Amino acid sequence: MNKVFITDRIINASIEKKILGDFLVSDPKKNITVLLVWHQIVDEEFLNKFPHAEVIIRYAVIVLRRKRNWMVRNYL
Protein backbone atom coordinates (compact mmCIF):
# COMPACT_ATOMS: atom_id res chain seq x y z
CA MET A 1 0.00 0.00 0.00
CA ASN A 2 1.31 3.46 -0.90
CA LYS A 3 2.04 5.86 1.94
CA VAL A 4 2.16 9.64 1.49
CA PHE A 5 4.22 11.88 3.78
CA ILE A 6 4.21 15.70 3.89
CA THR A 7 7.77 16.78 4.61
CA ASP A 8 7.38 20.39 5.81
CA ARG A 9 5.31 23.56 6.29
CA ILE A 10 1.93 21.97 6.95
CA ILE A 11 0.52 22.42 10.46
CA ASN A 12 -3.01 21.20 9.82
CA ALA A 13 -3.30 18.61 7.05
CA SER A 14 -7.08 18.27 7.26
CA ILE A 15 -7.63 18.93 3.54
CA GLU A 16 -4.90 16.49 2.59
CA LYS A 17 -6.29 13.91 5.01
CA LYS A 18 -9.77 14.32 3.52
CA ILE A 19 -8.41 13.71 0.01
CA LEU A 20 -5.79 11.05 0.75
CA GLY A 21 -7.47 9.27 3.67
CA ASP A 22 -5.39 6.43 5.08
CA PHE A 23 -2.69 6.95 2.46
CA LEU A 24 -1.49 10.05 4.35
CA VAL A 25 0.74 9.23 7.31
CA SER A 26 2.44 11.45 9.87
CA ASP A 27 5.19 9.00 10.78
CA PRO A 28 8.19 9.32 8.43
CA LYS A 29 9.44 5.90 9.57
CA LYS A 30 6.68 4.10 7.65
CA ASN A 31 7.40 2.76 4.15
CA ILE A 32 6.81 6.09 2.43
CA THR A 33 6.36 5.88 -1.35
CA VAL A 34 5.18 9.45 -2.06
CA LEU A 35 6.67 12.68 -0.67
CA LEU A 36 4.78 15.98 -0.71
CA VAL A 37 7.53 18.61 -0.44
CA TRP A 38 7.24 22.36 0.08
CA HIS A 39 10.57 23.97 1.04
CA GLN A 40 12.49 20.87 2.01
CA ILE A 41 15.86 20.54 0.31
CA VAL A 42 15.73 17.21 -1.47
CA ASP A 43 19.27 15.91 -1.65
CA GLU A 44 20.91 12.50 -1.32
CA GLU A 45 21.01 12.71 2.50
CA PHE A 46 17.30 13.49 2.67
CA LEU A 47 16.30 10.80 0.16
CA ASN A 48 18.26 8.18 2.10
CA LYS A 49 15.63 8.55 4.85
CA PHE A 50 12.96 7.33 2.41
CA PRO A 51 14.37 4.27 0.63
CA HIS A 52 10.95 3.27 -0.75
CA ALA A 53 10.06 6.71 -2.18
CA GLU A 54 9.07 6.60 -5.84
CA VAL A 55 7.36 9.97 -6.33
CA ILE A 56 8.22 13.49 -5.12
CA ILE A 57 5.67 16.27 -5.61
CA ARG A 58 6.66 19.90 -5.06
CA TYR A 59 3.70 20.97 -2.94
CA ALA A 60 3.70 24.79 -3.28
CA VAL A 61 3.00 24.59 -7.01
CA ILE A 62 -0.33 22.95 -6.27
CA VAL A 63 -1.20 25.71 -3.79
CA LEU A 64 -0.43 28.45 -6.33
CA ARG A 65 -2.40 26.63 -8.99
CA ARG A 66 -5.48 26.54 -6.76
CA LYS A 67 -5.21 30.21 -5.75
CA ARG A 68 -4.76 31.48 -9.28
CA ASN A 69 -6.46 28.75 -11.30
CA TRP A 70 -3.24 28.05 -13.22
CA MET A 71 -2.51 25.03 -15.36
CA VAL A 72 0.83 23.66 -14.14
CA ARG A 73 2.88 20.86 -15.69
CA ASN A 74 6.32 19.53 -14.81
CA TYR A 75 8.23 17.54 -17.37
CA LEU A 76 11.50 15.76 -16.73
ZADO-1210 file (C-alpha; in nm, 4 decimals, padded with zeros to 6 digits):
<atoms>
<atom x="00.0000" y="00.0000" z="00.0000" code="MET" pos="1"/>
<atom x="00.1310" y="00.3458" z="-00.0900" code="ASN" pos="2"/>
<atom x="00.2036" y="00.5861" z="00.1941" code="LYS" pos="3"/>
<atom x="00.2157" y="00.9643" z="00.1488" code="VAL" pos="4"/>
<atom x="00.4217" y="01.1884" z="00.3779" code="PHE" pos="5"/>
<atom x="00.4206" y="01.5702" z="00.3891" code="ILE" pos="6"/>
<atom x="00.7770" y="01.6785" z="00.4609" code="THR" pos="7"/>
<atom x="00.7379" y="02.0386" z="00.5812" code="ASP" pos="8"/>
<atom x="00.5312" y="02.3559" z="00.6287" code="ARG" pos="9"/>
<atom x="00.1928" y="02.1974" z="00.6954" code="ILE" pos="10"/>
<atom x="00.0523" y="02.2419" z="01.0463" code="ILE" pos="11"/>
<atom x="-00.3005" y="02.1202" z="00.9815" code="ASN" pos="12"/>
<atom x="-00.3298" y="01.8611" z="00.7051" code="ALA" pos="13"/>
<atom x="-00.7083" y="01.8265" z="00.7263" code="SER" pos="14"/>
<atom x="-00.7625" y="01.8933" z="00.3543" code="ILE" pos="15"/>
<atom x="-00.4902" y="01.6491" z="00.2587" code="GLU" pos="16"/>
<atom x="-00.6291" y="01.3911" z="00.5010" code="LYS" pos="17"/>
<atom x="-00.9768" y="01.4323" z="00.3517" code="LYS" pos="18"/>
<atom x="-00.8415" y="01.3705" z="00.0010" code="ILE" pos="19"/>
<atom x="-00.5787" y="01.1048" z="00.0749" code="LEU" pos="20"/>
<atom x="-00.7467" y="00.9271" z="00.3665" code="GLY" pos="21"/>
<atom x="-00.5393" y="00.6427" z="00.5079" code="ASP" pos="22"/>
<atom x="-00.2690" y="00.6946" z="00.2459" code="PHE" pos="23"/>
<atom x="-00.1490" y="01.0054" z="00.4354" code="LEU" pos="24"/>
<atom x="00.0741" y="00.9229" z="00.7307" code="VAL" pos="25"/>
<atom x="00.2445" y="01.1451" z="00.9869" code="SER" pos="26"/>
<atom x="00.5192" y="00.8995" z="01.0777" code="ASP" pos="27"/>
<atom x="00.8191" y="00.9318" z="00.8434" code="PRO" pos="28"/>
<atom x="00.9438" y="00.5900" z="00.9574" code="LYS" pos="29"/>
<atom x="00.6683" y="00.4105" z="00.7646" code="LYS" pos="30"/>
<atom x="00.7401" y="00.2758" z="00.4154" code="ASN" pos="31"/>
<atom x="00.6811" y="00.6089" z="00.2427" code="ILE" pos="32"/>
<atom x="00.6357" y="00.5878" z="-00.1346" code="THR" pos="33"/>
<atom x="00.5178" y="00.9453" z="-00.2063" code="VAL" pos="34"/>
<atom x="00.6672" y="01.2681" z="-00.0670" code="LEU" pos="35"/>
<atom x="00.4785" y="01.5977" z="-00.0709" code="LEU" pos="36"/>
<atom x="00.7528" y="01.8613" z="-00.0437" code="VAL" pos="37"/>
<atom x="00.7235" y="02.2362" z="00.0080" code="TRP" pos="38"/>
<atom x="01.0574" y="02.3972" z="00.1037" code="HIS" pos="39"/>
<atom x="01.2486" y="02.0871" z="00.2010" code="GLN" pos="40"/>
<atom x="01.5856" y="02.0535" z="00.0307" code="ILE" pos="41"/>
<atom x="01.5729" y="01.7205" z="-00.1467" code="VAL" pos="42"/>
<atom x="01.9271" y="01.5912" z="-00.1646" code="ASP" pos="43"/>
<atom x="02.0911" y="01.2502" z="-00.1318" code="GLU" pos="44"/>
<atom x="02.1008" y="01.2705" z="00.2495" code="GLU" pos="45"/>
<atom x="01.7296" y="01.3495" z="00.2670" code="PHE" pos="46"/>
<atom x="01.6304" y="01.0802" z="00.0162" code="LEU" pos="47"/>
<atom x="01.8264" y="00.8178" z="00.2096" code="ASN" pos="48"/>
<atom x="01.5635" y="00.8553" z="00.4850" code="LYS" pos="49"/>
<atom x="01.2959" y="00.7330" z="00.2411" code="PHE" pos="50"/>
<atom x="01.4374" y="00.4271" z="00.0629" code="PRO" pos="51"/>
<atom x="01.0946" y="00.3269" z="-00.0748" code="HIS" pos="52"/>
<atom x="01.0063" y="00.6705" z="-00.2179" code="ALA" pos="53"/>
<atom x="00.9072" y="00.6598" z="-00.5839" code="GLU" pos="54"/>
<atom x="00.7361" y="00.9974" z="-00.6325" code="VAL" pos="55"/>
<atom x="00.8223" y="01.3494" z="-00.5123" code="ILE" pos="56"/>
<atom x="00.5665" y="01.6267" z="-00.5607" code="ILE" pos="57"/>
<atom x="00.6658" y="01.9902" z="-00.5058" code="ARG" pos="58"/>
<atom x="00.3697" y="02.0971" z="-00.2936" code="TYR" pos="59"/>
<atom x="00.3704" y="02.4785" z="-00.3280" code="ALA" pos="60"/>
<atom x="00.3002" y="02.4592" z="-00.7011" code="VAL" pos="61"/>
<atom x="-00.0331" y="02.2952" z="-00.6267" code="ILE" pos="62"/>
<atom x="-00.1201" y="02.5706" z="-00.3788" code="VAL" pos="63"/>
<atom x="-00.0432" y="02.8453" z="-00.6332" code="LEU" pos="64"/>
<atom x="-00.2403" y="02.6630" z="-00.8991" code="ARG" pos="65"/>
<atom x="-00.5479" y="02.6540" z="-00.6761" code="ARG" pos="66"/>
<atom x="-00.5206" y="03.0206" z="-00.5748" code="LYS" pos="67"/>
<atom x="-00.4757" y="03.1482" z="-00.9280" code="ARG" pos="68"/>
<atom x="-00.6458" y="02.8747" z="-01.1299" code="ASN" pos="69"/>
<atom x="-00.3241" y="02.8054" z="-01.3221" code="TRP" pos="70"/>
<atom x="-00.2514" y="02.5035" z="-01.5357" code="MET" pos="71"/>
<atom x="00.0827" y="02.3663" z="-01.4144" code="VAL" pos="72"/>
<atom x="00.2878" y="02.0863" z="-01.5688" code="ARG" pos="73"/>
<atom x="00.6323" y="01.9532" z="-01.4807" code="ASN" pos="74"/>
<atom x="00.8225" y="01.7539" z="-01.7365" code="TYR" pos="75"/>
<atom x="01.1496" y="01.5760" z="-01.6735" code="LEU" pos="76"/>
</atoms>
